[in-house]
């Protein structure tokens, strides 16, 4: 009997213990359910806040577009009411006249594009104090950037850029290249076997402008809120240089040129080879940026066929002012070529002063 009573007590104790454990588990489950409901409510609140912020950002973007449109309209009105009139289409001026044509530029506004292009141009133009240019009309391209040999009705340069949607670094790279063609007096009659040099200088101009703009925009961006874009300009330039083929180790530009001269002359637009030359010349121009003016004396006179690269450089040395000839000699020395003495030029077909 005693054993029976003890066993019953043991069973009752076990049942009580199980009941207590079940009650504790039930309590924990209720707590977890409550916590889940709380987290769900918090998540729903965060989602509501995100939607509210998205609406606010959309309204701010719309307000910004309206403001940009008003600024453009006011600038037009100011130009029509007493401000100095824009120069005539055919007039060459010291101040750059850059005109962006209406086209599909994506979400870029005309005024923003003009600001970017003018900023890019000034990094080169500042070193041409006595040069004048006719207006530059910028149009949209869908087959790559180019400056046309054919001019506008008033002698305007026509540059076409293959960029849109506020890709300011890409737009800078393209425009600086095409502007450099203008500054080097690009000409359809330039001997084909020498055009690779002009192309290489223009590739280098893109890198030069980007790297200087990255510094300029840190303190003097076209718009105050564009200051934060300066690192992107630097990154774009750095990436371009990383992707650019360089001279092989322990190889000089002169050695490389001797190995690739025929390829350069047969295909002046081979970008990889042009970029090798551009990367080799960039330190020279960054060290002496005032020497940019020297490239304004390329492609002058009356080109005669056939013309060797040595003769091309000799004409450049002859046509450049005395103050720039040492710089031209530096470049001649880098290529390791011997150039002939050229006779004085006859009446030039073109000059570095834009007609």
Rosetta silent file (secondary structure, phi, psi, omega in degrees, C-alpha in Angstrom):
SEQUENCE: XXXXXXXXXXXXXXXXXXXXXXXXXXXXXXXXXXXXXXXXXXXXXXXXXXXXXXXXXXXXXXXXXXXXXXXXXXXXXXXXXXXXXXXXXXXXXXXXXXXXXXXXXXXXXXXXXXXXXXXXXXXXXXXXXXXXXXXXXXXXXXXXXXXXXXXXXXXXXXXXXXXXXXXXXXXXXXXXXXXXXXXXXXXXXXXXXXXXXXXXXXXXXXXXXXXXXXXXXXXXXXXXXXXXXXXXXXXXXXXXXXXXXXXXXXXXXXXXXXXXXXXXXXXXXXXXXXXXXXXXXXXXXXXXXXXXXXXXXXXXXXXXXXXXXXXXXXXXXXXXXXXXXXXXXXXXXXXXXXXXXXXXXXXXXXXXXXX
SCORE:     score description
SCORE:     0.000 S_00000001
   1 L     0.000  -42.996  178.572    0.000    0.000    0.000 S_00000001
   2 H   -60.698  -41.720  178.284    2.809    2.331    0.889 S_00000001
   3 H   -61.399  -38.103 -179.763    4.435    1.562   -2.443 S_00000001
   4 H   -63.356  -43.782 -177.575    1.211    2.410   -4.247 S_00000001
   5 H   -65.302  -42.692  179.221    0.928    5.743   -2.488 S_00000001
   6 H   -62.229  -43.257  179.353    4.554    6.619   -3.281 S_00000001
   7 H   -62.645  -40.926  180.000    4.075    5.750   -6.960 S_00000001
   8 H   -63.724  -40.940  179.699    0.934    7.828   -7.180 S_00000001
   9 H   -63.509  -41.324  179.149    2.694   10.786   -5.652 S_00000001
  10 H   -61.185  -43.388  179.814    5.550   10.390   -8.122 S_00000001
  11 H   -63.108  -44.445 -179.101    3.144   10.324  -11.055 S_00000001
  12 H   -62.923  -36.368  178.273    1.290   13.384   -9.816 S_00000001
  13 H   -65.411  -41.433  179.487    4.596   15.215   -9.406 S_00000001
  14 H   -64.597  -41.597  178.651    5.611   14.386  -12.959 S_00000001
  15 H   -62.031  -42.813  179.725    2.263   15.546  -14.299 S_00000001
  16 H   -62.597  -39.976  179.578    2.597   18.771  -12.356 S_00000001
  17 H   -65.054  -42.369  178.702    6.092   19.314  -13.721 S_00000001
  18 H   -63.638  -40.437  179.542    4.947   18.693  -17.292 S_00000001
  19 H   -62.878  -40.576  179.660    2.050   21.073  -16.829 S_00000001
  20 H   -65.112  -41.729  178.903    4.419   23.736  -15.531 S_00000001
  21 H   -64.289  -41.053  178.274    6.760   23.222  -18.482 S_00000001
  22 H   -62.930  -38.190  178.726    3.861   23.421  -20.888 S_00000001
  23 H   -65.064  -40.050  179.074    2.700   26.645  -19.277 S_00000001
  24 H   -65.063  -42.499  178.967    6.201   28.132  -19.590 S_00000001
  25 H   -63.018  -39.235  179.158    6.407   27.127  -23.255 S_00000001
  26 H   -64.018  -39.800  179.060    3.005   28.649  -23.871 S_00000001
  27 H   -64.476  -42.538  178.877    4.113   31.882  -22.230 S_00000001
  28 H   -63.814  -39.113  178.357    7.292   31.997  -24.366 S_00000001
  29 H   -63.964  -42.005  177.683    5.223   31.365  -27.484 S_00000001
  30 H   -61.889  -39.253 -179.779    2.878   34.229  -26.591 S_00000001
  31 H   -65.265  -42.405  179.535    5.907   36.473  -26.047 S_00000001
  32 H   -65.212  -39.033  177.220    7.391   35.565  -29.429 S_00000001
  33 H   -63.162  -40.997  179.126    4.061   36.167  -31.146 S_00000001
  34 H   -64.683  -41.308  178.627    3.815   39.586  -29.516 S_00000001
  35 H   -63.777  -40.183  178.179    7.398   40.385  -30.578 S_00000001
  36 H   -61.762  -42.755  178.720    6.597   39.306  -34.142 S_00000001
  37 H   -64.407  -38.203 -179.871    3.556   41.583  -34.214 S_00000001
  38 H   -65.243  -44.069  178.976    5.682   44.470  -32.903 S_00000001
  39 H   -65.822  -38.063  178.044    8.372   43.925  -35.533 S_00000001
  40 H   -62.497  -42.132  178.466    5.741   43.644  -38.261 S_00000001
  41 H   -64.890  -39.445  178.915    4.214   46.947  -37.196 S_00000001
  42 H   -65.045  -41.178  178.701    7.691   48.588  -37.135 S_00000001
  43 H   -63.749  -42.863  178.306    8.453   47.267  -40.620 S_00000001
  44 H   -60.637  -38.662  179.253    5.144   48.565  -41.950 S_00000001
  45 H   -66.511  -41.143  178.114    5.945   51.987  -40.466 S_00000001
  46 H   -63.704  -41.666  178.432    9.390   52.007  -42.096 S_00000001
  47 H   -62.144  -38.909  177.714    7.859   51.090  -45.460 S_00000001
  48 H   -63.878  -40.655  179.484    5.390   53.947  -45.078 S_00000001
  49 H   -65.525  -39.878  178.334    8.257   56.339  -44.329 S_00000001
  50 H   -62.328  -43.500  178.736   10.218   55.119  -47.396 S_00000001
  51 H   -62.645  -38.796  179.187    7.193   55.710  -49.635 S_00000001
  52 H   -64.997  -41.424  178.555    6.787   59.189  -48.183 S_00000001
  53 H   -66.016  -39.054  178.082   10.480   59.956  -48.839 S_00000001
  54 H   -62.239  -41.272  177.040   10.211   58.661  -52.415 S_00000001
  55 H   -63.697  -41.036 -179.403    7.248   60.973  -53.027 S_00000001
  56 H   -64.877  -41.971  178.229    9.181   63.866  -51.511 S_00000001
  57 H   -63.597  -39.953  177.841   12.233   63.155  -53.692 S_00000001
  58 H   -62.249  -41.145  178.763   10.023   62.979  -56.763 S_00000001
  59 H   -66.548  -39.125  178.724    8.501   66.357  -55.900 S_00000001
  60 H   -66.354  -39.831  178.441   11.962   67.853  -55.316 S_00000001
  61 H   -63.933  -41.271  178.232   13.229   66.529  -58.669 S_00000001
  62 H   -64.390  -40.918  178.880   10.207   68.021  -60.426 S_00000001
  63 H   -64.144  -38.628  178.657   10.774   71.345  -58.641 S_00000001
  64 H   -63.990  -42.005  177.904   14.441   71.285  -59.697 S_00000001
  65 H   -63.091  -40.153  178.341   13.483   70.712  -63.342 S_00000001
  66 H   -64.726  -39.704  179.399   11.031   73.610  -63.175 S_00000001
  67 H   -64.858  -42.172  178.232   13.723   75.815  -61.631 S_00000001
  68 H   -62.687  -39.050  178.242   16.235   74.898  -64.337 S_00000001
  69 H   -65.253  -38.857  178.758   13.649   75.710  -66.995 S_00000001
  70 H   -66.661  -40.187  178.746   12.991   79.100  -65.370 S_00000001
  71 H   -61.646  -45.817  179.673   16.733   79.846  -65.214 S_00000001
  72 H   -61.040  -41.071 -179.967   17.119   79.010  -68.902 S_00000001
  73 H   -65.871  -42.212  179.534   14.115   81.200  -69.752 S_00000001
  74 H   -64.258  -38.716  177.819   15.451   84.106  -67.658 S_00000001
  75 H   -63.316  -37.879  176.768   18.846   83.847  -69.346 S_00000001
  76 H   -64.353  -43.272 -179.390   17.108   84.058  -72.707 S_00000001
  77 H   -65.322  -40.158  178.512   15.116   87.106  -71.562 S_00000001
  78 H   -61.849  -40.054  178.598   18.243   88.794  -70.209 S_00000001
  79 H   -64.964  -23.915 -178.776   19.927   88.229  -73.550 S_00000001
  80 H   -94.463   -3.395 -171.831   16.992   89.917  -75.263 S_00000001
  81 L  -131.971   60.183  169.888   16.787   92.927  -72.945 S_00000001
  82 L   106.794  -15.991  176.753   19.934   94.942  -72.856 S_00000001
  83 L   -71.418  156.611  179.091   22.690   92.391  -72.331 S_00000001
  84 L   -55.725  134.618 -177.664   25.487   92.419  -74.917 S_00000001
  85 L   -68.519  147.939  176.646   24.319   90.685  -78.051 S_00000001
  86 L   -65.434  147.455 -179.675   25.830   87.358  -78.987 S_00000001
  87 L   -64.131  154.546  177.884   28.413   87.619  -81.740 S_00000001
  88 L   -62.108  155.427 -173.782   27.323   86.963  -85.291 S_00000001
  89 L   -53.697  -37.667 -174.586   27.598   83.373  -86.445 S_00000001
  90 L   -92.351    5.351 -174.006   30.702   83.975  -88.521 S_00000001
  91 L   -90.088  127.437  175.892   32.576   86.145  -86.041 S_00000001
  92 L   -83.708  133.595 -177.635   35.677   84.756  -84.350 S_00000001
  93 E  -132.965  158.382  175.708   35.965   85.818  -80.709 S_00000001
  94 L   -69.066  -42.084  179.221   38.370   85.349  -77.802 S_00000001
  95 L   -76.060  130.043 -178.202   35.512   84.191  -75.541 S_00000001
  96 L   -64.702  132.537  177.605   34.392   80.716  -76.464 S_00000001
  97 L  -111.153   97.829 -177.874   30.936   80.607  -78.008 S_00000001
  98 E  -107.929  122.170 -175.618   29.587   77.088  -77.385 S_00000001
  99 E  -120.142  114.412 -178.942   26.041   76.419  -78.589 S_00000001
 100 E   -91.333  121.559 -178.610   24.322   73.173  -77.623 S_00000001
 101 L   -77.006  146.179  175.541   21.632   72.144  -80.089 S_00000001
 102 L   -67.195  128.743 -178.475   18.287   70.848  -78.861 S_00000001
 103 L  -166.530 -171.537  179.368   18.255   67.077  -79.238 S_00000001
 104 L   -83.504   88.441  177.724   17.812   63.881  -77.277 S_00000001
 105 L   -99.952   17.604 -179.107   20.284   64.480  -74.466 S_00000001
 106 L    68.315 -135.677 -178.698   18.340   62.283  -72.045 S_00000001
 107 L   -91.039   15.532  175.379   17.757   63.891  -68.655 S_00000001
 108 L   -85.894  137.092  174.853   20.512   66.487  -69.234 S_00000001
 109 L   -89.094  155.424 -179.299   19.411   70.093  -69.651 S_00000001
 110 H   -60.580  -39.403 -177.798   20.975   72.300  -72.310 S_00000001
 111 H   -67.837  -36.309  178.017   22.269   74.741  -69.721 S_00000001
 112 H   -67.790  -42.001  178.816   23.957   71.949  -67.740 S_00000001
 113 H   -61.115  -44.465  179.760   25.585   70.530  -70.871 S_00000001
 114 H   -60.911  -40.131  178.900   26.878   73.956  -71.815 S_00000001
 115 H   -60.967  -44.175 -179.584   28.317   74.401  -68.315 S_00000001
 116 H   -64.597  -46.796 -177.425   30.169   71.074  -68.549 S_00000001
 117 H   -65.282  -39.618  179.213   31.515   71.730  -72.036 S_00000001
 118 H   -66.787  -38.496  177.834   32.652   75.227  -71.168 S_00000001
 119 H   -63.141  -44.231  178.390   34.367   73.919  -68.041 S_00000001
 120 H   -62.833  -43.925 -177.076   36.163   71.236  -70.068 S_00000001
 121 H   -63.946  -39.641 -175.438   37.144   73.724  -72.765 S_00000001
 122 H   -63.389  -27.057  179.508   38.575   76.270  -70.334 S_00000001
 123 H   -65.236  -23.650  175.163   41.142   73.753  -69.067 S_00000001
 124 H  -100.883  -44.616 -173.295   42.719   73.932  -72.543 S_00000001
 125 H   -60.659  -28.316 -178.775   41.573   77.334  -73.764 S_00000001
 126 L   -60.187  -21.446 -177.321   43.274   79.130  -70.875 S_00000001
 127 L   -98.726   14.983  176.720   46.627   78.381  -72.528 S_00000001
 128 L  -124.490   64.371 -170.866   45.726   80.029  -75.854 S_00000001
 129 L   -62.469  -25.461 -176.964   45.652   83.707  -74.777 S_00000001
 130 L  -106.531    4.640 -175.571   45.890   85.154  -78.279 S_00000001
 131 L   -87.390  146.996  172.789   43.700   82.657  -80.111 S_00000001
 132 L  -126.586  145.326  179.489   40.221   83.386  -81.409 S_00000001
 133 E  -132.649  148.638  171.441   37.660   80.831  -82.529 S_00000001
 134 L   -76.004  166.466 -176.797   34.399   80.922  -84.370 S_00000001
 135 L   -56.485  151.029  176.728   31.353   79.480  -82.574 S_00000001
 136 E  -113.843  115.672  178.645   31.229   75.776  -81.792 S_00000001
 137 E   -95.888  125.353 -177.056   27.863   74.124  -82.378 S_00000001
 138 E  -108.325  123.204 -179.226   27.428   70.887  -80.421 S_00000001
 139 E  -119.965  167.346 -179.462   25.005   68.285  -81.706 S_00000001
 140 E   -86.971  134.203  175.172   23.987   64.794  -80.618 S_00000001
 141 L  -116.641  154.618  174.937   25.639   61.806  -82.278 S_00000001
 142 L  -126.411   16.854 -179.303   24.677   58.149  -82.110 S_00000001
 143 L  -139.148   29.159  178.462   27.738   56.773  -83.863 S_00000001
 144 L   102.110  152.001  179.891   30.635   58.171  -81.852 S_00000001
 145 L   -71.627  150.793 -179.465   32.027   61.687  -81.228 S_00000001
 146 E  -166.047  150.494  166.665   33.452   63.678  -84.130 S_00000001
 147 E  -110.732  126.689 -174.034   34.244   67.208  -85.295 S_00000001
 148 L   -77.934  144.593  171.644   33.158   67.669  -88.892 S_00000001
 149 L   -68.569  -36.023  179.875   35.442   69.049  -91.561 S_00000001
 150 L   -72.265  129.954  179.863   32.404   70.754  -93.041 S_00000001
 151 L   -92.124  168.109  174.741   31.608   74.029  -91.273 S_00000001
 152 L   -73.925  176.555 -176.498   28.269   75.704  -90.627 S_00000001
 153 L   -61.024  -27.095  178.672   26.919   78.508  -92.865 S_00000001
 154 L  -103.981   17.237 -179.072   28.773   81.137  -90.832 S_00000001
 155 L    86.111    9.929 -179.340   31.959   79.120  -90.483 S_00000001
 156 L   -64.922  142.437  170.577   30.851   77.520  -87.189 S_00000001
 157 E   -74.460  145.339  179.075   32.611   74.368  -86.067 S_00000001
 158 E  -120.806  112.229  179.233   30.273   71.401  -85.729 S_00000001
 159 E  -110.377  134.328  178.664   31.067   68.939  -82.951 S_00000001
 160 E  -118.160  128.509 -178.401   28.946   65.836  -82.394 S_00000001
 161 E  -114.576  139.704  179.478   28.998   64.027  -79.032 S_00000001
 162 L  -105.123   70.742 -177.032   27.756   60.530  -78.317 S_00000001
 163 L  -155.319  155.352  177.674   26.725   61.047  -74.675 S_00000001
 164 L  -164.441 -176.875  173.517   23.654   61.857  -72.607 S_00000001
 165 L    58.072   44.548  172.287   22.006   61.475  -69.178 S_00000001
 166 L    59.002   30.677  174.087   24.425   63.607  -67.155 S_00000001
 167 L   -84.317   73.568 -170.487   27.471   61.471  -67.876 S_00000001
 168 H   -63.404  -36.162  179.942   29.651   64.522  -67.336 S_00000001
 169 H   -65.098  -45.729  178.816   32.967   62.647  -67.296 S_00000001
 170 H   -63.032  -42.362 -179.857   32.249   60.922  -70.596 S_00000001
 171 H   -64.025  -39.749  177.450   31.030   64.182  -72.124 S_00000001
 172 H   -62.317  -46.699 -179.054   34.174   65.966  -70.957 S_00000001
 173 H   -57.710  -46.555 -177.588   36.412   63.271  -72.416 S_00000001
 174 H   -67.568  -46.005 -174.910   34.707   63.451  -75.805 S_00000001
 175 H   -69.106  -39.795  178.615   34.491   67.241  -76.052 S_00000001
 176 H   -60.260  -38.997  178.427   38.093   67.889  -74.974 S_00000001
 177 H   -61.961  -49.798 -176.720   39.254   65.507  -77.708 S_00000001
 178 H   -69.677  -36.016  176.135   37.230   67.219  -80.430 S_00000001
 179 H   -62.518  -37.351  178.983   38.137   70.717  -79.222 S_00000001
 180 H   -62.526  -37.062  175.014   41.796   69.729  -79.440 S_00000001
 181 H   -57.666  -43.316  179.459   41.297   68.883  -83.120 S_00000001
 182 H   -62.619  -44.833 -177.734   40.032   72.427  -83.622 S_00000001
 183 H   -67.139  -25.943  177.992   42.970   73.903  -81.719 S_00000001
 184 L   -92.592   16.009  174.847   45.435   71.873  -83.819 S_00000001
 185 L    58.379   46.100 -177.733   43.922   73.280  -87.035 S_00000001
 186 L   -51.157  141.651 -175.151   42.554   69.913  -88.148 S_00000001
 187 L  -149.050  137.013 -179.069   42.411   69.678  -91.894 S_00000001
 188 L   -62.394  -23.693 -176.281   41.165   67.079  -94.324 S_00000001
 189 L   -89.688   -2.264  176.146   44.333   67.565  -96.381 S_00000001
 190 L   -58.472  129.997 -178.325   46.716   66.675  -93.556 S_00000001
 191 L   -52.461  131.591 -176.440   48.736   63.699  -94.872 S_00000001
 192 H   -56.074  -37.422 -175.587   47.138   60.498  -93.639 S_00000001
 193 H   -70.800   -5.637  178.440   50.464   59.053  -92.549 S_00000001
 194 H  -113.529   -6.899 -174.540   50.859   61.913  -90.047 S_00000001
 195 H   -67.058  -21.998 -179.663   47.315   62.136  -88.647 S_00000001
 196 H   -60.161  -31.085 -178.279   48.065   59.620  -85.897 S_00000001
 197 H   -68.229  -45.747  176.950   50.092   62.272  -84.084 S_00000001
 198 H   -60.087  -43.085  178.958   47.172   64.715  -83.974 S_00000001
 199 H   -61.123  -39.874 -179.554   44.874   61.903  -82.795 S_00000001
 200 H   -67.110  -41.546  177.596   47.320   61.017  -80.033 S_00000001
 201 H   -62.126  -39.131 -179.191   47.583   64.632  -78.864 S_00000001
 202 H   -70.678  -34.752  172.942   43.777   64.835  -78.768 S_00000001
 203 H   -62.231  -41.876  179.051   43.547   61.635  -76.705 S_00000001
 204 H   -65.903  -34.612  178.439   46.015   63.219  -74.311 S_00000001
 205 H   -61.159  -36.534  178.475   43.917   66.423  -74.219 S_00000001
 206 H   -62.382  -46.002  179.511   40.975   64.425  -72.858 S_00000001
 207 H   -66.029  -41.763  179.574   43.053   63.088  -69.970 S_00000001
 208 H   -59.413  -48.652 -177.723   44.600   66.502  -69.332 S_00000001
 209 H   -65.049  -43.557 -179.979   41.198   68.242  -69.163 S_00000001
 210 H   -61.236  -45.673 -176.832   39.631   65.595  -66.919 S_00000001
 211 H   -66.811  -36.193  177.342   42.477   65.644  -64.418 S_00000001
 212 H   -74.497  -38.691  177.670   42.480   69.439  -64.192 S_00000001
 213 H   -61.145  -37.796  179.635   38.679   69.638  -63.974 S_00000001
 214 H   -57.939  -35.151  177.955   38.732   67.223  -61.035 S_00000001
 215 H   -78.943  -41.996 -178.726   40.835   69.801  -59.165 S_00000001
 216 H   -61.328  -42.943 -175.397   38.897   72.838  -60.408 S_00000001
 217 H   -71.167  -13.495  175.950   35.514   71.422  -59.376 S_00000001
 218 H   -65.666  -31.384 -176.295   36.690   70.911  -55.794 S_00000001
 219 H  -122.067  -28.735 -175.684   36.577   74.676  -55.284 S_00000001
 220 L  -134.598   62.883  178.138   35.006   76.271  -58.385 S_00000001
 221 L   -73.674  160.070  177.833   32.403   73.950  -59.939 S_00000001
 222 L   -57.891  -40.219  173.119   29.942   75.349  -62.511 S_00000001
 223 L  -121.183  142.223 -178.344   27.132   74.870  -59.953 S_00000001
 224 H   -54.176  -38.797 -176.663   27.854   74.761  -56.188 S_00000001
 225 H   -76.065   -1.937  177.111   26.178   71.359  -55.753 S_00000001
 226 H   -88.864   -1.726 -179.548   28.481   69.841  -58.398 S_00000001
 227 H   -57.557  -35.853 -177.883   31.475   70.071  -56.060 S_00000001
 228 H   -70.174  -10.166 -179.602   30.793   66.506  -54.923 S_00000001
 229 H   -85.045  -10.911 -177.183   31.229   65.295  -58.527 S_00000001
 230 H   -55.015  -44.361  178.611   34.939   66.185  -58.575 S_00000001
 231 H   -61.219  -30.810  178.921   36.059   62.718  -57.346 S_00000001
 232 H   -66.993  -37.276  176.516   34.056   61.099  -60.156 S_00000001
 233 H   -62.990  -43.552  179.462   36.000   63.115  -62.727 S_00000001
 234 H   -64.643  -41.987  179.921   39.266   61.986  -61.148 S_00000001
 235 H   -63.058  -39.799  179.628   38.112   58.351  -61.038 S_00000001
 236 H   -62.917  -44.535  178.459   37.118   58.469  -64.706 S_00000001
 237 H   -63.590  -42.918  179.426   40.553   59.813  -65.664 S_00000001
 238 H   -61.764  -42.686  179.738   42.276   57.217  -63.478 S_00000001
 239 H   -63.833  -40.416  178.489   40.248   54.405  -65.046 S_00000001
 240 H   -60.814  -42.624 -179.909   41.091   55.662  -68.534 S_00000001
 241 H   -68.633  -35.829  178.449   44.787   55.615  -67.705 S_00000001
 242 H   -64.877  -36.359 -178.453   44.534   52.141  -66.151 S_00000001
 243 H   -81.812  -10.353 -177.441   42.906   50.817  -69.329 S_00000001
 244 L   -81.740  130.492  175.517   45.485   52.555  -71.524 S_00000001
 245 L   -64.132  141.826 -179.521   48.327   50.436  -72.835 S_00000001
 246 L  -113.590  169.669  174.445   51.673   51.756  -71.687 S_00000001
 247 L   -62.392  137.050  175.621   55.194   51.579  -73.012 S_00000001
 248 L   -56.804  153.407 -179.330   56.734   48.203  -72.215 S_00000001
 249 L   -57.408  138.057  179.353   59.139   48.221  -69.289 S_00000001
 250 L    62.753   25.885  177.764   62.581   49.630  -70.136 S_00000001
 251 L  -119.057  128.586  178.124   61.294   50.816  -73.528 S_00000001
 252 L   -85.393  164.329  176.883   61.498   54.470  -74.581 S_00000001
 253 H   -61.703  -36.753  179.381   58.921   56.221  -76.746 S_00000001
 254 H   -62.182  -43.908  178.762   61.564   56.430  -79.488 S_00000001
 255 H   -64.899  -43.851  179.528   62.087   52.660  -79.427 S_00000001
 256 H   -62.682  -42.230 -179.189   58.358   51.997  -79.374 S_00000001
 257 H   -62.303  -42.911  179.918   57.796   54.417  -82.275 S_00000001
 258 H   -60.557  -32.840 -179.202   60.420   52.730  -84.437 S_00000001
 259 H   -78.852  -22.824 -173.453   58.645   49.405  -83.885 S_00000001
 260 H  -120.786    9.024 -175.655   55.154   50.757  -84.647 S_00000001
 261 H   -56.120  -46.862 -177.924   55.760   53.556  -87.165 S_00000001
 262 H   -64.258  -38.793  179.414   54.277   51.666  -90.137 S_00000001
 263 H   -66.164  -41.877  179.267   51.190   50.664  -88.146 S_00000001
 264 H   -62.281  -43.611 -177.274   50.636   54.244  -86.984 S_00000001
 265 H   -69.168  -31.782 -178.079   50.954   55.622  -90.502 S_00000001
 266 H   -82.959  -26.301 -179.513   48.584   53.068  -92.016 S_00000001
 267 L  -138.137   85.658 -175.382   45.878   53.402  -89.340 S_00000001
 268 L   -68.129  -14.541 -176.429   45.917   56.821  -87.639 S_00000001
 269 L  -104.981   22.265  177.080   42.764   56.043  -85.626 S_00000001
 270 L   -76.530  102.652 -170.246   44.006   52.945  -83.817 S_00000001
 271 H   -60.842  -40.156 -178.192   42.970   54.002  -80.303 S_00000001
 272 H   -60.435  -43.066 -179.795   45.209   51.614  -78.374 S_00000001
 273 H   -73.025  -37.400  176.773   48.345   52.898  -80.101 S_00000001
 274 H   -59.370  -38.589 -177.128   47.170   56.513  -79.891 S_00000001
 275 H   -71.721  -29.480  174.311   46.703   56.074  -76.143 S_00000001
 276 H   -60.890  -46.760  179.226   50.234   54.762  -75.690 S_00000001
 277 H   -65.714  -41.332 -179.842   51.537   58.009  -77.194 S_00000001
 278 H   -59.585  -46.308 -179.944   48.997   60.057  -75.194 S_00000001
 279 H   -64.597  -32.624  179.384   50.103   58.526  -71.886 S_00000001
 280 H   -73.459  -32.654 -177.929   53.748   59.158  -72.776 S_00000001
 281 H   -85.670  -24.332 -173.921   53.132   62.834  -73.649 S_00000001
 282 H   -53.999  -47.162 -179.910   50.786   63.659  -70.743 S_00000001
 283 H   -59.284  -34.460 -179.327   53.517   64.271  -68.106 S_00000001
 284 H   -65.161  -44.038 -179.317   55.274   66.685  -70.457 S_00000001
 285 H   -74.328  -32.425  178.012   52.132   68.793  -70.969 S_00000001
 286 H   -72.021  -30.282  177.098   51.144   68.651  -67.295 S_00000001
 287 H   -73.603  -35.741 -178.607   54.602   69.870  -66.312 S_00000001
 288 L  -128.584   67.643 -175.485   54.507   72.742  -68.833 S_00000001
 289 H   -62.077  -25.006  178.722   50.798   73.459  -69.477 S_00000001
 290 H   -64.974  -15.900  179.388   51.621   76.868  -70.942 S_00000001
 291 H   -80.664   -2.171  175.376   53.151   74.970  -73.869 S_00000001
 292 H   -55.947  -32.796 -178.355   49.710   73.848  -75.010 S_00000001
 293 H   -57.291  -25.206 -178.273   49.719   76.941  -77.216 S_00000001
 294 H   -62.278  -32.953 -177.801   52.408   75.254  -79.321 S_00000001
 295 H   -69.344  -14.218  176.133   49.903   72.727  -80.735 S_00000001
 296 H   -69.984   -3.643  179.333   48.068   75.675  -82.267 S_00000001
 297 H  -112.343   13.880  169.977   50.839   75.757  -84.876 S_00000001
 298 L   -78.880  154.441  171.679   50.326   72.222  -86.121 S_00000001
 299 L    60.052   30.801  176.357   48.842   71.627  -89.574 S_00000001
 300 L   -92.781  176.629  178.196   49.568   75.115  -90.891 S_00000001
 301 L    72.990 -159.901 -177.492   50.725   76.049  -94.358 S_00000001
 302 L  -113.318  102.167 -178.509   49.988   74.046  -97.469 S_00000001
 303 L   -60.538  138.768 -178.717   50.489   70.292  -96.912 S_00000001
 304 L  -120.225  135.608  178.855   52.319   68.605  -99.733 S_00000001
 305 L   -95.224  141.513  -10.114   52.115   64.903 -100.597 S_00000001
 306 L   -81.828  158.676  178.554   53.981   62.836  -99.746 S_00000001
 307 L  -134.663  126.759 -179.933   55.037   64.116  -96.333 S_00000001
 308 L   -83.953  165.984  176.700   56.932   62.077  -93.762 S_00000001
 309 H   -61.793  -37.952  178.219   56.460   62.346  -90.005 S_00000001
 310 H   -62.042  -41.766  177.778   59.910   63.934  -89.803 S_00000001
 311 H   -67.729  -36.322  178.168   58.860   66.615  -92.318 S_00000001
 312 H   -61.027  -47.008  178.562   55.586   67.109  -90.426 S_00000001
 313 H   -67.368  -34.770  179.149   57.483   67.792  -87.196 S_00000001
 314 H   -64.680  -39.829  177.280   59.954   70.018  -89.038 S_00000001
 315 H   -64.757  -39.350  179.225   57.088   72.185  -90.325 S_00000001
 316 H   -61.930  -46.078  179.450   55.681   72.395  -86.807 S_00000001
 317 H   -61.950  -39.979 -179.481   59.030   73.550  -85.442 S_00000001
 318 H   -66.948  -41.716 -173.436   59.358   76.102  -88.231 S_00000001
 319 H   -80.960  -21.846 -179.215   55.813   77.507  -87.834 S_00000001
 320 L   -72.338  147.528  175.504   55.822   77.710  -84.015 S_00000001
 321 L   -60.898  157.025 -176.278   56.947   80.987  -82.395 S_00000001
 322 H   -55.358  -35.589 -177.842   60.510   81.027  -81.121 S_00000001
 323 H   -66.375  -22.663 -178.797   59.309   80.757  -77.511 S_00000001
 324 H  -100.185   -8.373 -176.939   57.632   77.420  -78.187 S_00000001
 325 H   -63.792  -36.674  176.187   60.345   75.823  -80.319 S_00000001
 326 H   -59.752  -35.610  178.126   62.244   74.359  -77.335 S_00000001
 327 H   -67.878  -42.890  177.059   59.069   72.503  -76.336 S_00000001
 328 H   -61.045  -39.940  177.967   58.609   71.204  -79.884 S_00000001
 329 H   -61.719  -35.872  177.615   62.247   70.100  -79.809 S_00000001
 330 H   -60.742  -43.147 -179.271   61.507   68.147  -76.612 S_00000001
 331 H   -68.016  -41.742  176.895   58.760   66.219  -78.373 S_00000001
 332 H   -57.899  -42.625 -179.524   60.978   65.596  -81.401 S_00000001
 333 H   -64.368  -38.082  179.674   63.631   64.252  -79.042 S_00000001
 334 H   -60.294  -36.343 -179.659   61.121   61.911  -77.339 S_00000001
 335 H   -83.304   -9.589  175.345   60.396   60.275  -80.694 S_00000001
 336 L    64.828   35.370 -179.269   64.100   60.001  -81.458 S_00000001
 337 L  -112.671  155.661  175.001   63.806   61.285  -85.015 S_00000001
 338 L  -103.477  122.760 -176.434   65.993   63.651  -86.996 S_00000001
 339 L  -106.135  145.040 -179.423   64.006   66.361  -88.717 S_00000001
 340 L   -77.886  162.483  171.705   65.199   68.388  -91.707 S_00000001
 341 L   -79.437  128.345 -177.035   65.497   72.139  -91.830 S_00000001
 342 L   -98.255  142.816  175.828   62.450   73.490  -93.641 S_00000001
 343 L   -67.968  157.674  177.946   62.518   76.498  -95.977 S_00000001
 344 L   -54.187  145.250 -177.446   60.485   79.537  -94.958 S_00000001
 345 L   -72.637  151.923  171.715   56.782   79.008  -95.670 S_00000001
 346 L   -82.309 -165.884  177.580   55.014   80.547  -98.622 S_00000001
 347 L   -57.244  120.352 -175.018   51.601   82.246  -98.307 S_00000001
 348 L   -72.186  146.447  173.751   49.742   80.034  -95.775 S_00000001
 349 L   -78.807  -29.525 -179.991   46.456   78.378  -96.596 S_00000001
 350 L  -140.474  163.745  173.950   45.508   78.545  -92.898 S_00000001
 351 L  -140.184  166.664 -179.182   46.787   80.232  -89.776 S_00000001
 352 L   -70.900  -13.425  174.706   46.443   79.703  -86.061 S_00000001
 353 L   -89.483  116.875 -174.991   44.194   82.791  -85.901 S_00000001
 354 L   -61.449  135.397 -179.146   40.735   81.564  -86.772 S_00000001
 355 L   -78.669    0.000    0.000   39.272   83.235  -89.833 S_00000001
